[in-house]
């Protein structure tokens, strides 16, 4: 049988209107990747189509490339006993539905942590890396628990999804067992600190945390501060991919 070339792949991608140049590199990597369990190209295309459909139905705060980068890490662990994916910050459930589909395909479970009341009261004032001022107001990005659960039920995989309602400071201390992949989209410096303090020490060897807040100067400063990692997290500072450059940051587990 003749091997299909890149031209065929590009035509398939065009069929799902994947036109943003910033996403193409991640899409091609996703199609070319090898995973522990076979994931045919046709199934990968269906997953991308599902991602696009979810985006069209539910407002999200991420790019398709960002979600595919996280999906790639989850699928690299497909079939691993006890595979656990954690999401902190569900908003209206767009990312949650996508993560649930990939987690189900990998044979894992998804734990979703959110206040389901939006951003908490805070006095933080942020700046993007380009210097623009950003304020995260109380109640922003609210997605009610019932709304997010309905989104996952209609568009995702509810059978692998569990929801933990409350502020991170109250709920994350009860997180048990090793974590393999985590996605943080929490905006606030205080929330980022809480998530890392409680999740990072629970990463399984080879695990990874993604932060979608790498565009914020204060988050970059926190993640680049050796004292934070040493005094609050209790480990040497990791090498963070994209720090000071990218919105999506990849934070690997501590070296063994």
N, C-alpha and C positions, 0 to 999 in steps of 0.2 A: 504494500500500500504506500502511495506517495505521501511523504511527510508534508504537512501543511506549513507554509512559510509565514513570515510576519505579515504579508499582505492580507492573507485570510484573517489573521487576528485583528488587524486594523479595521477590516470591513465588519467584523462581528462587533467591535467596540462602537463603530459608527451606528450600528443598528440599535444601540441603547443610548445614543446621543451623548456619549461620553466625550465632550468636546473641549473641556478645560485643559489647557496644556499642563497646568501644574499637577493634574491628576494622572496624566498618561504614564509617567514613569512608574508610579506606584501600581497602576493597573497592570502594566507589562510585567513587573516583578511578581505580582500576585499570580499571573497566568503562568509564569515560568518556574515558580517555586516548587520544590519537592517537599512533600509532607509524609509523616509516618504512615498514614493511611491514604490510599489513593483517592484523590479528588479530581475527577475528570474535568477537562476544560468546559464542557457543557454545564456542569454543576457550578463551576466558578462563575460562569456567565450568568447563570440564574441568580446566584448570590448578589452579583453586582446589580442586576435588574431589580432584585428585591430592595437593595439599598436605595436605588433611585426612586422606587415606588414609595418607600417609607419617607424619603425626603420630600416628595411631592404631597404627601398626606399630612405630615407632622413637621412643624418648624423645628429645625435643629440649629446647633451653633458649632458646626464642624464641617470640614470638607470630606468628600468621599475618599480622598487620598489618606487623610488622617485615620478614618475608620478602617480602611483596608490595611494600613500599617498595623493596627491593633489586631485585626482579624488574622493577619499573617502570623503574629506571635501566638495567638490562640491555637491555630491549626498546626503549628509546629509541635504542639503538645497533645495532639489528638490521640485519644486512647490511653492517656496517662491516668493511672488510678488516682481518684480524688481530685481531678483537675478542678481548680477553683478560680473563677474570674470575679473580680470585684469592680463595681462602678460606684464612684462617689460623685454625685451631682447628675441627676437624671433629667432635670428640666422637664420638658413635656413628653419625654419618652422616645424621641427619635433615635438617639444613640442606644438606648436601652433595648429597643426592638432589634436593632442591628446586631448588637452584642449577643442577644439571646439566640438569634439564628445561628451565629458562628459557634457559640458555646454548645448548643445542641448538636451541631454537626461534629464537634470535637469530643462529644461524650462527657461534658463537664456540667458544672452548676454555676449559675450567675447570682451573685449577691449584690443587691442594689441598695445603696445607702443614700438617703436624702431626707431633708426636713419635710419635703412636699409642701413647704410654705414659702419657697423662694429664698433669696438672700436674707440672712439675719440682720438685725440692727447692728450697725457698725459705723465707725468714724474714719474708715480707711479712704485715702485718696491716692489713686494710682496714676502712673503714666505709662503709656505704651513705649516700646523701644524707640519709636520715632518722636517721642516727646509729648505726644498728645495726652491731655489730662482725662482720666477715666474715674467715674464715681459709680460704685455698685450700690444702688439704693435698696433699702429694705423691701422685700417682696418681689424683687426682679427675678425673672426666669422661673416663675412659679408654675409647677405642674402638680395638680392634686394627685394624691395616691390613686384614687379611683380612675382618674383620667389616664395616668401612666399604665396602670394595670390593664385598662381597656385597650390602650394602644398596643401593648405587648400581646394581648389575647388575639387581637384582630390581625396584627402584622408580623408578630414575632413568634417566639416559642415559650409560652407561659409555663410549660411543664418543667423547665429547668430554672425558672426565675423565682427568687425570693426577695421580698422587699422589707427593708428595715427603716422605719420612720423615726425621725428625731434628729437633733443636732449631733454633729460628728463627735463632739466632746462627750456626749452621753451614750452613744451607740457603739462607736468603734472600739472602746476598751473591751467589749464583749466578743469581739471578733475572735474566732477560734480556728485552729488548724492552719496549715500552710496555704499561702496564696501564690498562684502561678503568674497571673497577669492582672494588673489593676489599671483602671483609667480614671484619672482625676480631672474633673472640669468644675472647679469650685470657686474660682475667681479671687476670693479673699486670701490675704496673707495668713490670717489666723486659721482659716479652714485648711489651707495647704499644710500648715505646720501640724495641725491635728492629724490629718490623714497620713502624713509621712511618719510621724512619731509612732502611730499605731499599726500601720500596714507594713512599712519597710522591714522591720525586724521579723515579720512573719513571712517574708518572701521565701519561697522554696529556692534552693540553689539553682541558678540558671533562670530564675523568674525575673520579671520586669514590671516596673511601674511607668505608665505614660502620664504626663501632665499636659493638658491643653492650654496652660496658662503661661507658656514660655514667652509670650509677647509683652508681659508686664514686668517693668523694671524691678519692682519689689520682690517678685517671685524669683527672678533671676538672681538678685542679690542674696536671698535666703538660700537658694540651692547652691550657690557658689561660696557659701560661708562655711569654712571647715569647722568653726566653733559650733554651728547648729548641728552638724552631723555628729560631732564628737560629744557634745554636752547634752543634747536633747534626744537624738536618735540612738546614740551609743555605738557608733561605728565610724571607721574612717570615711572621708567624703568619697563618693563614687565618681567615676568619669561619666558625665551626663552628656549624651549626644545632642547637639543642637543648642546648647546653653548659650544665651546671648544672641542667637541667630534665628531659631525656628520657633514657631508657635507650639508645635507638638514636640515635647521633650521625651527622651527615652532614658530611664534611670534603671540600670541593671542591679540585680541583687548583689549583696556583698560578696567579695571574692572568698572562696572557701579557705 
